[in-house]
Amino acid sequence: MRGSLGSLVLAVWSNFLYGEAQQNRFQTVLTTQPTCDQCVPRELIVAPAVGFDLTLTYGTVAIRYHNKTVVSVGRVNGSDDYKAMMNRLAEPYNLKYPPFDNIRDRLQWQYDQAQRRFRQSRGLPSTPDIETLSHFLGQLNRLAEESTPESIPPAVFPSLPEIPNLPFGDFDEALGWVNLTRLRSYKSTPSPVNQFNTAFAGMGYGICTHWSNVEQCDSEEVSQPVRHTLTISYTADEFVVERSTSVTAYWIYRDARDRTPALGSSHRPLHNPDSIKDYWEQVGDRIKLVALAGGDPRSLDTLVLMGESAQNKQLLDTIWKALSELGKVDLYSALQTPQFTTEFVAARGAAEMAKRAQAGPNGCVERELCREQREPGDE
């Protein structure tokens, strides 16, 4: 196989860890949920819910309406400052926090904190990155607001790429500068949701239908099969393959991952036949590398494609060839849905998750009075 193994990240989840996850998953249903202090306001139940998906160079917006329609609103291309920031925040992880093992890192951290305090004292975002991000989030929000005559609550469900060098508190501060808050689900971690999770939801996997009743929703998600998923993201800036064990859209355990910026679609050769052949062979090798690294490739049962370039015919042919060589040729059925587009699949999944976080009870059981106030079609 071509290419080094340097960018391949393996997360080998032991049987104990996976069993523990399964046990916790069932405890979600078996444990009695607390009673909600108050009903979800009617205006939030019927209001549209907004999902953002941020990539390294652009963002997409989708809205989930009360009538169950999900609309792919549009795309905002990032500024040069945004693109430089996102690529700097992307993998590999290099953030440093106390305690430090050398004085240089400690002095740098103290300097950064002083800079933050100085900017805050002047009424500015804590860092230039937060300022850049807030401008971009404001553009996405304006796109959403201008797309519908309905009133949209000032809260969104964002999904992010793998940007380990962005402190999540900075992301929430950026939202605050454009008068937005982040919708959160009791099912997910406090950090923003990864776009691989929202893409999984955008394919219709791992989310319940009856989400106005917490216990019913949890039971429904428990009954769904655990999926062994191969996710491929193909954008102008990177080619990413990830193999995962997907319990729900909120709980996805990574088995293996490979990120190769040099195989992004902007680097795709167009004229030299030998270069074209070599490029697609490298793409196929990366797919097989991850499929094999995460376990028996024959156990894979779900394929998720995302990114603006992921419906490229040569990519689809390469995926088919690679999976055929591994004995898997039956993963394409979900991609044949009408109007399916890989560019918006993560934003659409974020919008579905936004609706549940906005209009459903957040980890508690509504009182009978609240349930009686809900109307048919409220889910």
N, C-alpha and C positions, 0 to 999 in steps of 0.2 A: 504493500500500500504506500502511496506517496504521502509526503508531508510528515513533519515530526509529531511526536506525541506530546510536545510541550504545552499545547493549548487544550489538551484533553483533560477535563476535570471529571474525576470519578468520585461519586458519592456512594459508597457501598453500604447499603442499609441492611443491618443484620436481621435475622429472623426475629430476634427479640424485639428490636425496634419496630419492625413492621407489625408484629403481634401486638405490641403495646399500642400502636396507632389504631389497630382494629378494635382493641378493647376500649380505648377512649372513645372511639366512634360510636360504639354501642352504648356506652355510658351516657352519651349525649341524649339518647332517647330514654334510657331507663331511669335516669335521675329526674326527679320531679323539678320542673322549672318553677322559679318564683313567679308570683303574680305581679303583673305590671301595675305601677303606681297610677297610671292614667292611660286613657285611650289615645291611640294615634289620631291626631287631628284629621278631620275629613279632608281638609284642603291638601294635606300631604298625601293622602291615599289616592286622590284623583289627579294630582299634579304630574306632569311629565318628569321623568328622571333622566339625568344626563350622565353619560360615560365619556371619559377622555382616555385615549391611548397615546402615550408619548413614545416616540422613537428617538434615535440619535439625531435625526435631521428634520423631522416633521411630527405633527400630531394629527389625530383624527377624532371626530366627534360623532356620537350616536345618541339618539334619544329614544327612550322606551315610554310609550304613551299608555294611558289607562286602558285603552281598548286592546292591549297586548301587541300593538304594532310597534316594531322597532325600525327606526329610520336612520340610515347612514347619512349624516348631515353634510359632512365635507372634511376637507383637509386644510391645514395651515402649515406652510413651509417655514421652518425655523430660520432666524437671521444667522449671519455669520457668527455673531457672538454666542448664540444658542448652540450652534453646531460645535463650535470649539469647546464650549463648556461641557456638553454632553459627552463628547469623545474623551475629554479629560477625566470625567467622572466615571467612565466605563471601566470594565475589567482591565487589569487585575486590581485587587483591593490594595490600597496603600495608605488608608487613613491611620493616624496614630493618636491614641488617647492615653491618659495617665493610667497606671504608672509607666514611666519611660525607663528604658534600659541605657539611655545615653543622654548627655546634657544637651546635645544639639536638638534632638526631638523635643525635649522639654522646653527649651528656649523658643523654638518655633511655635509650639502650641501656645505659650504665654503671649507671644507677639500677636498671633492670630486672635486670641481672646481680647487683647487690648484693642485691636483694630475693630472688632465687632462692637465693643462698648463705645468706641469713638463714633462709629457710624450711627449707632442707636441714639447717642446723645445729640446728633444733628438731625434726627428724625428721618434717617435713611434705613433701608433694609440692612440687615446685619452684615451681609457680604455682597459684593458685586454679582456673584452667581445667583443669589436670591433675587436680586433686582432683575437680572436677565430672565430668570425663570418666571417671575411674576408677570412680566410683560407678555411672555408667551402664553401663559395660562389665561391672561386677560383676553388675548386674541381668540383663544379657543372658546371662551365663555361668550364673547360677543357673537361669534359664529353661531353658537347654539341659540342665543336669545333672538337673533335676527331671523332664525329659520322657522320660528313658530309664533303664532299670535297668542298662544297660551302663556300664562305666567309660570316661570321656572323658579323653584326655590333656590336660594343662594348656597347650594351644596352640591357637590359632584362626586362621582366615584372614579378616581383616576387609576390607570394601570401604567406601570413603568417597566422599561427594559432593565436589564441587569446593570445597574449603576451603583456599585457598592460604596463608592466614594462620596455619595450624597447623604449627609445626615438627614434622617426623616423629619426631624424638627425644622430643618431648613425648608423642606418642601411645604410643610404646613404653614410656615411663616410666609412663604411666597404666595400661597393661596390667600392668606389673610390680607395681603397688600392689595388684592383685587376683590376684597369683600366676599370671599368664598370660604367654605369649610369643607372638610373631607368627610364624606359619608363612610361610616364604618359598620361592619357586621360583627356580631358577637362570635361568628364562626371563624373569623380570620385573625391574624396577628395584628398588633397595633400599627405595623408599618404598612405603607401602600402595597396593593396587591401587584404581583408580577404579571406582566402581559401574557405569559404562557398560561397562567391560570384563567385570565379573562378570555383568551382565545379558546380554551377548552370549553368555557361556558358559552361562548359565541357559537360553538358547534352544536350546542344543545345538550352538552354533557354535564353531569355533576351538579345540577341545580334542580330544586324541587319545583313542583307546580303549585301546590297548596301552601304558599308561604305566609299567609295571614295567620295560620295556626302553627306555632313553633313546634309543638310535639308532632303534629301531622307531617310537617315539613321534614323534621329530622328523621322520622320513621321512613318517609319516602326516599330520602337520600341514602339511608342505610340499606334499603332494599335494592338500590341500583348496583350493578356489578362493578367491582374494582377493575379499572382499565389499565392495560399495559400499553403506554402511549409513546409514539414517536412523533415529536413535534419538530417541524422544520420552519425556520424563519429565514426568508430570503429578501434582503433589501439592497439598496444601492451600496450600503456601507459595510455589510457583514453577511456571512452565511453561518447560521447557528443550527446545530442539531442537538436535540435533547431527548433522552429516553427517561421515562418516569413511570412511577406507579401512582395512578390517579385515583384517589379514594373519593373525593368530591372536587368541585371546582375550587374549593377553599383549601383543601388538603391534598397537595401533590408533592410526592417525594421523589427527588431527583436521583436517578440511578447512574446516569452518565451524561456528559455534556461536552461539546466541542464548538468553539467559536473561532472563525477564521475570517478576519476583515479582508484579507487579500482575495477572497472568493466572493465578495459582494458583487452585485450585478453591474456596478459601475466599472469593475475590472474585467468584465466578460469580454474576451476577444471577439471580433466580429468578422475579420477578413482572412487571417492566416489559418488555413485548414489544420495545420499541425498544432497551433496554439489553441484553437477551438477544441480539438480532440483532447489535448492535455488538460485543459480547464475542466471539461465535464468529467473526465476520468478522476480528477482530484475531488470533485464534488461527490461523485459516486463512492469513492473510497472513504470520504468522511462519513457518509451515511452508514456504510457498512461497519466502519470502525465503532461508531456509537451504538449501533444496533447490537453488535457482538459484545461490546464492553459491558453492557448492562444486563447480560444474561442470555438465555436462549432466545434468538431472534424469532423463533417460531411461536413464542408466547405473546408477541406483539399483536394487539387486536384493534388498535385505534391509531389513525393518522390525522394529525392536525397541521395544516399549512397556514402560514401567516406572512405578512409583508407584501409590499406593493409589487414585488417581482415574482412572487411565489406561484403565479399561474402561468409562468413562462413555459411554453411547450417543451423546450429542451430540458428544463428542470424536471417536468413531470415525466418525460421519457427516461431521464436518468434515475429518478426515484423508482420508477417501475422496474427498470433493469436491475438496480441494486437490490431491491426487495425480492425480485424473482430469483436472483442468485442465492438469496438467503432462504428461499422456500416460502416467501410471503407475497401473495399477489391479490389478497382479498381485503385490502384496506381502503379502497377508493369509494365505496358506496356513499359515505356521508358527504363527499365532495360534489355529488351530482345534484345537490339541492338547487332549486331555482334562485337566481339572483345572488348566489354565493360569490363573495369576493374576499380574497385573502387580505386585501388592504384594510378592510374595516372589521374583520372578524373579532379582533381584540376589543375594539371600541364598542361593538354591539354586545359582546359579553359583559363589558363593564357597565353598559346601560341596563342590562338585565339584573346585574348584581346591585346596581344603584336603586332600581325600583324596589327590590326586596329590603334593602337597608333603609330606604326612605319611608316606605309605606307599611312595612311589616313590623311587628313587635320585636324589639331588640333583645332577644335572650330571655323573654319572660312570656307568661301566658296571660292573654287579655282576659279581663273580667267578662262575665256573661253579658253585661250591658254593652260592652264594647263590641262584642261579637254580633249582638243583635243590631247594632248600628251599621255594621258593614252590609253592603248590598251585593246581590248576585253580580258576578263579573268584576269584583274588586281585586282579583288576583291576575 
